[in-house]
């Protein structure tokens, strides 16, 4: 029940700050691609995210609000549930009195749910809210919380949850060593534990097999054409992004400093001290759980530090899940000490921590609030209003491309226009996708110097280029 209280309260808070439509806030440009792919039965940009797209399809089937609002609401639900699962893990992992552990778990859940990073992802369309939920569920499913030795089949549940997490975000592979270490540990039934874990992982990760199934229908959004083995591997392995991990050591040290500052900004100095208390009080809970949390925190932090993109801080979310659990255990340890010293100090301490948590959330709310922002959706609508009938619209980057894909495929607006992404014309899979989506479109040969002029010469009619960050959203050559 306390975990559900956390989820319900956070969902109400997220609802107040939720983006009402498609937005570019909080590195949310990919939202248009994800929604358009789900709405059209297609495949999103690498790594495909089949688990997320499957949930998004269900969310889009709810006949309430715009497609973007439904997708944003899915993020809010996933973030709230992630915080609830953290609250439950804190309760399970600390062997104190029930009321004490529940209070500590609720504080940890609110600390995670109201942290600026997770809050920012809870109000837009992105995969990271589900990433947080599945990372938390993977830790919750670890068969280490009970007093008795777990049955071998318990590792199957952990494997299934972790496999689904892998089918949502490829970095969830960093969760796999945690469960396997316990599966190969001492005790009877080791082969069965490994077999159940492997079967669960395979079952969850099998969601990637949806990608070639979806791609075989030639949907409008069909990255890589995953119906072919080479295209499937290109999508799943994140082909376009292979050169971004630890490309240079020059940015690592500044990012490590930024990580330390970010922890302070996410949870405050009190949160840092509580997490330290929860980390060092290893005798208060299964010591093996500490190693699991240490691995999750360190491995995801290392990946985020080494991944050279502007939005790599989102990869820290599983690290913050582990950090919030430490915070909860730290709260429990402090309350335990106060119970021995003077029981009347406990409610005072809880009240003070609640105030500190929500005080830290005030600036977070100002930064995360997207309730008045539908900039990407408004841009797409403005472009389509300005486009002549039957126009070919040439786009240049993710923001304009995904906003227009959303309008055409999800909002079903201006089906008469043709959208051509100039930066993708060098890929055979994209040219093939254009031929299926726009059978009458004539494409210039690869390497054409001026794509817009070539399209106009081959097809006739108006050809327009999108313009970003300007009052004139479209430049048309009639």
ZIGI-V384159 format. One record per residue. OMEGA is omega in whole degrees, 0 to 359 (999 if undefined). Layout:
OMEGA / OMEGA
//
This chain:
177 / 179 / 179 / 176 / 178 / 181 / 181 / 180 / 180 / 179 / 177 / 179 / 178 / 181 / 179 / 186 / 184 / 174 / 182 / 181 / 180 / 185 / 173 / 181 / 173 / 181 / 185 / 182 / 182 / 183 / 180 / 178 / 182 / 181 / 180 / 179 / 180 / 182 / 182 / 180 / 186 / 183 / 180 / 181 / 180 / 18 / 175 / 176 / 185 / 180 / 179 / 182 / 178 / 176 / 181 / 176 / 178 / 180 / 181 / 179 / 178 / 187 / 180 / 176 / 180 / 176 / 180 / 179 / 178 / 180 / 177 / 179 / 176 / 178 / 179 / 180 / 181 / 180 / 179 / 179 / 177 / 178 / 179 / 179 / 176 / 178 / 180 / 178 / 177 / 179 / 182 / 191 / 181 / 186 / 179 / 177 / 188 / 181 / 180 / 182 / 178 / 178 / 179 / 179 / 179 / 178 / 178 / 179 / 178 / 180 / 178 / 184 / 180 / 176 / 186 / 184 / 181 / 179 / 181 / 180 / 180 / 187 / 180 / 175 / 176 / 184 / 192 / 175 / 175 / 176 / 178 / 182 / 184 / 175 / 178 / 179 / 177 / 176 / 179 / 183 / 176 / 182 / 182 / 190 / 181 / 180 / 181 / 177 / 184 / 173 / 183 / 183 / 177 / 178 / 176 / 177 / 177 / 181 / 180 / 180 / 182 / 176 / 176 / 176 / 178 / 179 / 174 / 181 / 188 / 179 / 176 / 172 / 178 / 176 / 187 / 180 / 182 / 181 / 182 / 178 / 179 / 181 / 181 / 181 / 181 / 178 / 181 / 175 / 182 / 180 / 180 / 178 / 179 / 181 / 178 / 180 / 181 / 179 / 178 / 179 / 180 / 180 / 179 / 181 / 179 / 175 / 177 / 178 / 174 / 184 / 178 / 177 / 179 / 183 / 183 / 178 / 179 / 179 / 180 / 177 / 189 / 183 / 173 / 189 / 184 / 175 / 177 / 184 / 181 / 179 / 178 / 179 / 179 / 180 / 186 / 184 / 182 / 185 / 183 / 190 / 184 / 184 / 186 / 185 / 179 / 178 / 180 / 177 / 186 / 185 / 186 / 182 / 176 / 180 / 176 / 176 / 179 / 178 / 179 / 179 / 182 / 177 / 178 / 180 / 181 / 191 / 179 / 182 / 178 / 177 / 178 / 181 / 179 / 178 / 176 / 177 / 178 / 180 / 185 / 180 / 187 / 182 / 183 / 182 / 179 / 182 / 180 / 179 / 179 / 179 / 177 / 181 / 178 / 180 / 180 / 181 / 187 / 185 / 179 / 177 / 179 / 179 / 181 / 179 / 185 / 183 / 193 / 173 / 183 / 183 / 184 / 178 / 178 / 178 / 178 / 187 / 176 / 175 / 180 / 173 / 178 / 181 / 180 / 177 / 175 / 178 / 179 / 178 / 176 / 176 / 180 / 180 / 179 / 180 / 176 / 179 / 180 / 179 / 179 / 183 / 181 / 184 / 181 / 179 / 183 / 180 / 177 / 179 / 179 / 179 / 180 / 180 / 176 / 178 / 180 / 180 / 183 / 174 / 177 / 183 / 183 / 175 / 178 / 180 / 180 / 181 / 185 / 188 / 178 / 189 / 180 / 186 / 170 / 188 / 182 / 179 / 179 / 178 / 180 / 179 / 180 / 178 / 183 / 174 / 183 / 185 / 175 / 177 / 177 / 184 / 167 / 182 / 180 / 181 / 188 / 186 / 187 / 187 / 181 / 181 / 186 / 177 / 180 / 174 / 179 / 183 / 185 / 189 / 182 / 179 / 178 / 182 / 175 / 179 / 180 / 183 / 177 / 181 / 180 / 180 / 186 / 185 / 181 / 184 / 178 / 180 / 179 / 182 / 181 / 179 / 177 / 179 / 177 / 181 / 177 / 184 / 182 / 187 / 184 / 183 / 175 / 184 / 176 / 178 / 180 / 179 / 178 / 186 / 182 / 186 / 182 / 180 / 179 / 178 / 179 / 181 / 184 / 189 / 186 / 179 / 185 / 173 / 185 / 173 / 176 / 177 / 179 / 175 / 179 / 178 / 178 / 187 / 186 / 178 / 187 / 174 / 183 / 999
//
